[in-house]
Amino acid sequence: MKTLAVGEFKSRFSEVLKQVQSGEEVIITYGKNKDSVAALIPISAYKPKSAIRLGMLRNKSAIFHDDFEMTEQELAGL
């Protein structure tokens, strides 16, 4: 895994993208303290969070009272 300051990343943008395409992961740092602010990973390694599908409840509205207790996973399992 490579680490690049934002200025270096900007000046070598196309080269860095080619490295990412070939499987390299790159961390971008920013500021005086060189804080890590972003990670570039190949698209094949990207796993977006999956949405909870509500099936028959899709496009329906519901009112839940303040004392209602159920996790999203329990609700999705209905």
N, C-alpha and C positions, 0 to 999 in steps of 0.2 A: 504494500500500500504506500502510495506516494503522498507527500504533503507539499502543497504549494501556497505561497502567499497570493493574495488576490491580484496584485500587480503582475506577478509572473504568470499567473493563470491567464490574465487578459492578453498578455503579449504572446502567449503560446497556445491560444485557444484551440485552433484547428489540430495542432499536434497532440494536445491533451485529449481531445475528443477521439482521435484515432487510437490512442492508447486505451481509452475506456472501451471503445468498440472491440478491442482485442482482449478484453478481460481484466484490465488493470482497474483498481479502485483508487480514487484520488480524493484527498481531504483538502478543502480550501480553508485557509486561515485568513484572519482579518484583524487589523488594528495593531497598536504598539505591542500588546501582549501576545499577539499571534493566536488569538482564540479561534478554535475550530468552529466554523459557521455552516459548512455544507459538506456533503459527501456526494461525489459523482460515482455511480456504479453502472455497470452494463445493464441494459434494459432486461436482459434475461434473468438477472438477479433481483429485479424489482418485484416485490410481492405486495400489491395494494391490499389494504384492509378490505375484507369482504363485508358487504352490507347484509344486515339481517333481513331476510325476506319474510314478510308477514302473510303471504298467501291470501286467504280469504279476507283478511283485514286491510289489505291494500286499498287505498283511496277511501277509507272509512275514518270517521272521527270517533273519539272516545273520550269520556271524562273519567279521570281517576281521582278519587278522593284522597285527602292528605294522609289518611292512615293506611292506604293501599301499599302493600309490600310484595313485590315480585321482581326478580331480576329480569333483564332483557332476555337472557337465555331461557328462563322458565316461560316467559311470554311467547318466545319464538317456538318453543316446544309444544304449544297448545294445538 
